[in-house]
Amino acid sequence: PDGVLPPRLSSATPTSLQVVWSTPARNNAPGSPRYQLQMRPGHSTHGFLELFSNPSASLNYEVRDLQPYTEYEFRLVASNGFGSAHSSWILFITAEDKPGPIDPPIILDKKSRMILVTWQHPLKCNGLITHYNIYQHGRLSLKTSGNVTNGTVTHLRPYTAYTFQVEACTSKGCSLSADSQTVWTLPDAPEGILSPELFSDTPTSVIISWQPPTHPNGLVENSAIQRRVQGKEAVTTLVTLPGSHPRRFIDKTSALSPWTKYEYRVLMSTADGGTNSSDWAEVTTRPSRPAGVQPPEVDVLGPNAAKVTWKPPLILNGDILNYEIRMPDPHITITNVTSSVLSYVVTHLIPFTNYSVTIVACSGGNGYLGGCTESFPTHVTTPPALPQDLGPLSVVPLSESYVGISWQPPSRPNGPDVRYELLRRKIQQPLASNPPEDLNMWHNIYSGTQRFYEDKGLS
């Protein structure tokens, strides 16, 4: 035969090719020619396979059991009783299929929040690999192009176990690997550390309690408590406790002062992961009694009054609730406390009396009573005044010209060295013919310290 053309591809599947051909241009013999279809791997120059056991008159053939996305070469042999002729080789390719099995990915490197994975192409790609998908616990984490065999999975949680799968895809489908070996990300500093809970149970102690971090990011190795005075930069580390210690600590250090604002925070560390801290929390220690209450200044204004002036305590230890002036009697409480009201005029004092004047300052705050402190006394004496409350005389007529007079000391002498003056006047003389000249006139008949007098020589 002459003019034998190569066969043609009618259709292709991943594992088969439907091949058709035409009769030769010239058979050069009576009858119809017979055909043999020869096949060899693509671009091979050695050997071929005859697909018909005997030459056939058919003009088409389905070649089966082929490999997906593989090149094969075909040629047609036409024969008659006078000989045979063959066409040139022609290249056909099977259709793509989803990739064959793929091995699980391998972990190359790991950090606290990322893992570098690598993988091998499938042994049988069965087509052009368009892309790879990396799954982490069944969730798509990364997508790469088909010519890349490694990738970095990010946004992972520290100190967490992960497994990965790789999926190879062609235009016809995908093939998913089994799970990789379990790998743990490295630890990192804890996150989500809440501010500690604070309670001042005494003026010089604070109870600190705290919660575990919402994201430990590893094994919490220890917790540290830090303190500072509000508004100050200096920070004091009070204690570092192991992770197994109860999450409670009482700050009883001597540096604590009553009625002072302090701030506390918790620092937590993970093994090989780092350290992180909470925000500062604020607490005010309970009030206590004032310290440094100085003796008042007392200005005596007269026998019955004195002005008491004082200064605020050197250390308030709370809000001043009231002041008390103790003399000790009278006892005066001043509740309208302002910085301008630090003096008071005390009245109704007793003349010529020694007073021991003290100031009592009382503090409190936040519903708590801190206590009271009394100053050392200031000693003053009021000046003397006129005696008061002198009782009536006791007068006893002893004879026609003799009267005995006695009296008691005044209930309020108001001074020392009390002297008495006794006065007498004539109010009636019935036996006199004319009214006497000294009628109703007072005469001083005694002056001295005694409390009795005998008035003799009377009419």
C-alpha positions in Angstrom: 0.0 0.0 0.0 1.0 3.6 -0.6 0.2 6.8 1.2 -0.4 5.4 4.7 -1.3 8.3 7.0 -0.7 8.3 10.8 -3.6 7.3 13.0 -5.7 10.1 14.6 -6.9 10.5 18.3 -10.7 10.4 18.5 -10.9 10.7 22.3 -8.9 10.3 25.5 -9.5 9.3 29.1 -6.9 9.0 31.9 -6.4 5.3 31.1 -7.4 4.9 27.4 -7.1 6.4 23.9 -9.6 6.0 21.1 -7.5 5.8 17.9 -9.0 5.9 14.4 -7.3 5.9 11.0 -8.1 6.1 7.2 -7.4 3.7 4.4 -4.2 4.3 2.4 -4.3 6.6 -0.6 -3.6 3.6 -2.8 -3.9 0.0 -1.8 -2.0 -1.2 -4.9 -3.7 -4.6 -4.7 -7.2 -6.0 -5.1 -9.4 -6.0 -2.0 -9.0 -4.0 1.2 -5.8 -3.8 3.2 -5.2 -5.2 6.6 -4.0 -3.0 9.5 -1.7 -3.4 12.5 -1.4 -0.6 15.2 1.9 -0.3 16.8 2.6 1.6 20.1 5.6 2.7 22.1 6.3 5.1 25.0 6.6 8.7 24.0 10.0 9.7 22.6 11.3 6.2 22.8 13.4 4.8 19.9 13.7 1.3 21.1 11.0 -1.3 20.6 7.3 -1.1 20.2 4.2 -3.1 20.9 1.8 -4.5 18.3 -1.7 -4.1 19.6 -3.4 -6.7 17.3 -2.6 -10.3 17.5 -3.4 -10.5 13.8 -3.8 -7.8 11.2 -7.3 -6.4 11.3 -9.6 -4.7 8.8 -11.0 -2.4 11.5 -10.5 1.4 11.2 -10.5 2.2 14.9 -9.2 0.8 18.2 -9.5 1.7 21.9 -6.2 1.3 23.7 -6.7 0.6 27.4 -4.8 0.2 30.7 -2.7 3.2 30.0 -1.2 5.6 32.6 -2.9 9.0 33.1 -1.3 12.1 31.5 1.4 10.0 29.7 2.8 10.4 26.2 2.5 7.4 23.8 3.5 7.2 20.1 1.5 5.3 17.6 1.9 4.3 13.9 -0.2 2.4 11.5 0.9 -0.5 9.4 -1.2 -1.3 6.2 -0.5 -4.6 4.4 -1.8 -6.5 1.4 -0.7 -9.7 -0.4 2.2 -7.9 -1.9 3.7 -6.3 1.2 3.2 -3.7 3.9 3.8 0.0 4.5 3.7 2.0 7.7 3.0 5.6 8.6 5.2 7.9 10.6 5.0 7.9 14.4 2.5 10.3 16.0 2.4 11.4 19.7 -0.8 11.1 21.8 -1.2 11.9 25.5 -3.8 10.4 27.9 -6.1 12.8 29.8 -5.2 14.1 33.3 -6.5 12.4 36.5 -6.3 13.3 40.1 -2.8 12.7 41.6 -1.8 9.4 43.0 -1.1 8.8 46.7 1.1 11.5 48.4 3.2 11.1 51.5 2.5 13.1 54.6 4.4 16.3 55.0 7.6 16.6 57.1 8.3 19.2 59.7 11.5 21.1 58.9 11.5 23.9 61.5 9.2 25.1 64.3 8.8 28.3 66.3 6.2 29.3 68.9 3.7 30.6 66.3 4.9 29.1 63.0 5.9 25.7 61.5 7.9 25.1 58.3 6.6 22.0 56.4 8.0 20.3 53.3 6.7 17.5 51.1 7.4 15.4 48.0 5.5 15.5 44.8 3.3 12.4 44.3 5.0 9.4 42.7 2.3 9.6 40.1 1.2 13.2 39.4 -1.3 12.0 36.8 -1.4 15.5 35.4 0.0 19.0 35.9 0.0 19.8 39.6 -1.8 23.1 39.8 -1.4 23.7 43.5 -0.9 22.2 47.0 -3.1 22.7 50.0 -1.8 22.3 53.6 -4.4 21.3 56.2 -4.0 21.7 59.9 -6.5 19.6 61.9 -8.7 19.5 58.8 -8.7 23.2 58.3 -7.0 24.8 55.3 -4.0 26.7 56.5 -1.8 27.3 53.4 -2.0 27.1 49.6 1.0 27.0 47.3 1.6 26.7 43.6 2.2 23.3 42.1 6.0 23.8 41.7 6.6 24.5 45.4 7.2 21.8 47.9 7.5 23.7 51.2 5.5 26.3 53.1 5.3 28.2 56.4 2.1 27.8 58.4 1.6 30.9 60.6 -0.8 32.2 63.2 -0.4 29.1 65.4 -0.7 28.9 69.2 2.4 28.4 71.2 3.0 25.1 73.0 0.2 23.4 71.1 0.2 20.0 69.3 -0.5 20.1 65.5 -0.8 17.6 62.7 -0.7 18.5 59.0 -1.9 17.0 55.7 -0.8 17.9 52.2 -3.2 17.8 49.3 -2.0 17.7 45.7 -4.4 18.9 43.0 -4.6 18.7 39.2 -7.4 20.1 37.1 -9.2 16.8 37.5 -9.1 16.5 41.3 -7.0 16.3 44.4 -5.3 13.6 46.5 -4.9 14.1 50.3 -2.1 12.6 52.4 -2.4 11.0 55.8 -1.6 13.0 58.9 1.9 14.0 59.6 3.6 13.2 62.9 2.3 15.3 65.8 4.5 18.3 66.5 4.4 20.8 69.3 5.0 24.5 68.8 7.6 26.1 71.1 6.4 27.9 74.3 6.1 31.6 74.4 5.4 34.3 77.1 2.0 33.9 78.7 -0.9 36.1 77.4 -4.2 37.2 78.9 -2.8 37.9 82.4 -5.6 39.6 84.3 -4.8 42.3 86.8 -4.6 41.0 90.4 -7.5 41.3 92.9 -6.4 43.5 95.9 -7.9 43.9 99.4 -6.3 45.8 102.3 -7.3 44.1 105.5 -5.2 46.3 107.8 -3.5 49.7 107.5 -0.2 48.0 106.6 -1.1 44.9 104.7 -2.6 44.0 101.3 -4.0 40.6 100.2 -3.1 39.9 96.5 -4.9 37.1 94.6 -4.7 36.4 90.9 -6.0 34.0 88.2 -4.1 31.8 85.7 -3.5 33.4 82.3 -6.1 32.8 79.7 -3.3 31.6 77.3 -0.4 30.1 79.3 1.6 29.4 76.1 3.5 26.8 78.0 4.1 25.5 81.5 3.9 28.5 83.9 7.1 28.2 85.8 6.7 31.0 88.3 4.7 34.2 89.2 6.2 37.4 90.5 4.4 40.2 92.4 5.5 43.8 91.9 4.4 46.9 93.8 4.9 50.6 93.3 3.5 53.7 95.0 1.0 55.3 92.7 2.6 58.1 90.7 6.1 56.9 91.4 8.5 55.2 89.0 10.3 52.9 91.4 9.1 49.3 91.3 9.7 46.7 94.0 9.6 43.0 93.3 8.0 41.5 96.5 8.2 37.7 95.8 8.7 35.1 93.1 6.5 32.0 93.6 6.7 28.7 91.8 3.9 27.8 89.4 2.5 25.2 91.9 2.1 27.8 94.7 -1.5 28.9 95.6 -2.3 32.1 93.7 -2.5 34.3 96.9 0.0 36.4 98.7 -0.1 38.8 101.7 2.1 41.9 101.5 3.0 42.7 105.1 6.3 44.5 104.3 7.4 47.4 106.6 7.4 49.7 103.6 3.6 49.8 103.5 2.0 52.9 105.0 -1.6 53.5 106.0 -4.0 55.3 103.7 -1.7 55.2 100.7 -2.5 54.3 97.1 -0.4 51.4 95.9 -0.3 49.6 92.5 0.4 45.9 92.0 0.9 43.7 89.0 1.6 40.0 88.3 4.5 38.8 86.1 4.3 35.2 84.8 7.0 33.2 83.1 6.9 30.0 81.1 9.7 27.5 80.8 11.9 28.6 77.8 9.1 30.9 76.7 9.5 34.3 78.3 7.8 36.6 80.7 4.7 38.9 80.5 2.9 41.0 83.0 -0.6 42.1 83.8 -1.8 45.7 83.9 -1.4 47.6 87.2 -4.2 47.3 89.7 -4.8 50.0 92.4 -5.6 49.7 96.1 -5.6 52.1 99.0 -4.5 50.7 102.4 -6.8 51.1 105.3 -6.6 54.3 107.4 -4.9 54.3 110.8 -4.7 56.7 113.6 -2.8 59.9 112.9 0.9 60.3 113.8 2.8 63.4 114.9 -0.1 65.3 116.6 1.7 68.3 118.1 0.7 70.1 121.3 -1.6 73.0 120.7 -0.8 76.7 121.3 -3.1 78.2 123.9 -3.6 82.0 124.2 -5.4 82.9 127.4 -7.9 85.7 126.6 -9.1 86.3 130.1 -10.3 84.6 133.2 -13.0 82.8 131.3 -11.7 82.3 127.8 -8.7 80.9 125.9 -7.9 80.6 122.2 -6.6 77.1 121.2 -4.6 76.8 117.9 -3.2 73.6 116.5 -1.6 72.2 113.3 -2.6 69.1 111.3 -0.9 65.9 112.3 2.5 65.4 110.6 1.2 62.0 109.1 -2.6 62.0 108.6 -2.9 58.2 107.9 -6.5 58.9 106.6 -9.0 61.7 106.2 -9.3 63.7 109.4 -12.8 63.1 110.7 -12.8 65.4 113.7 -10.6 67.2 116.2 -11.2 67.2 120.0 -10.0 69.8 122.5 -9.6 68.3 125.9 -8.8 70.6 128.9 -9.8 67.9 130.0 -13.0 69.7 131.0 -14.5 71.2 129.0 -14.3 68.6 126.2 -15.1 70.1 122.7 -15.5 68.1 119.5 -15.0 69.9 116.1 -16.5 68.0 113.2 -16.5 70.7 110.5 -12.9 70.0 109.6 -11.3 72.3 107.0 -7.7 73.4 106.5 -8.7 76.9 107.7 -10.5 75.8 110.9 -7.5 75.0 113.1 -8.3 77.3 116.1 -11.2 77.6 118.5 -12.1 80.0 121.4 -13.0 78.1 124.5 -15.3 80.0 126.8 -16.9 79.4 130.3 -13.6 78.7 131.8 -13.0 79.0 135.5 -10.7 81.9 136.6 -7.4 81.0 138.3 -7.6 77.4 137.2 -4.8 75.2 135.8 -5.7 73.5 132.5 -3.9 70.7 130.7 -4.9 71.3 127.1 -4.5 68.5 124.5 -5.6 68.0 120.9 -7.1 64.7 119.8 -7.1 64.0 116.0 -9.3 61.2 114.6 -9.0 59.8 111.1 -10.8 57.4 108.8 -11.7 56.7 105.2 -13.7 54.3 102.9 -16.0 53.5 105.7 -13.3 52.5 108.1 -12.3 54.2 111.3 -8.5 54.6 111.5 -8.4 55.7 115.2 -7.5 58.8 117.3 -4.2 60.2 118.6 -3.9 62.6 121.5 -1.1 65.2 121.7 1.1 66.0 124.6 -0.5 68.6 126.8 0.0 72.4 126.9 -0.3 73.7 130.5 -2.0 77.1 131.1 -3.6 78.9 134.0 -6.4 81.4 133.7 -5.9 84.7 135.5 -7.8 85.4 138.7 -11.1 87.3 138.8 -13.5 88.6 141.5 -14.8 85.9 143.8 -18.3 84.7 143.1 -21.1 82.9 144.9 -20.5 84.4 148.4 -23.1 83.0 150.8 -25.1 85.1 153.3 -23.7 86.0 156.7 -24.6 84.2 159.9 -25.4 86.9 162.5 -26.1 86.1 166.2 -26.9 88.8 168.8 -25.0 87.8 171.9 -26.0 90.8 174.1 -27.5 94.3 174.0 -24.3 95.6 172.5 -22.6 92.6 171.1 -23.2 90.7 167.8 -21.2 87.7 166.5 -20.9 87.5 162.7 -19.5 84.5 160.7 -19.4 83.4 157.1 -18.3 80.7 154.7 -15.7 81.2 151.9 -17.1 81.8 148.4 -17.9 78.7 146.4 -15.9 80.2 143.5 -13.0 82.2 145.0 -11.6 82.8 141.5 -8.1 83.5 142.8 -5.7 83.1 145.7 -5.4 85.0 149.1 -9.0 85.7 149.6 -9.6 88.6 151.9 -12.8 89.7 153.4 -14.3 93.1 154.2 -17.2 93.4 156.6 -19.5 96.4 156.3 -22.3 97.5 158.5 -25.0 100.2 158.4 -27.6 101.4 160.8 -31.1 101.1 159.3 -33.3 102.0 162.3 -32.8 103.6 165.9 -36.2 103.7 167.5 -35.0 105.2 170.8 -33.3 108.2 169.3 -35.3 111.5 169.5 -33.9 112.5 166.1 -32.7 110.3 163.3 -28.9 109.7 163.6 -26.6 111.3 161.0 -25.2 108.0 159.9 -28.5 106.3 159.2 -28.2 104.0 156.1 -24.5 104.7 155.8 -22.1 101.7 155.3 -19.1 101.5 157.6 -16.1 99.1 157.0 -15.8 97.4 160.4 -13.4 94.5 159.4 -10.8 93.7 156.8 -8.8 90.5 156.9 -8.7 86.8 156.1 -10.7 85.5 159.1 -14.2 84.3 158.6 -15.7 85.6 161.8 -16.0 88.9 163.6 -17.3 90.1 167.0 -18.9 93.5 166.6 -19.0 95.1 170.1 -20.0 98.5 171.6 -23.3 98.6 169.7 -26.2 100.7 170.8 
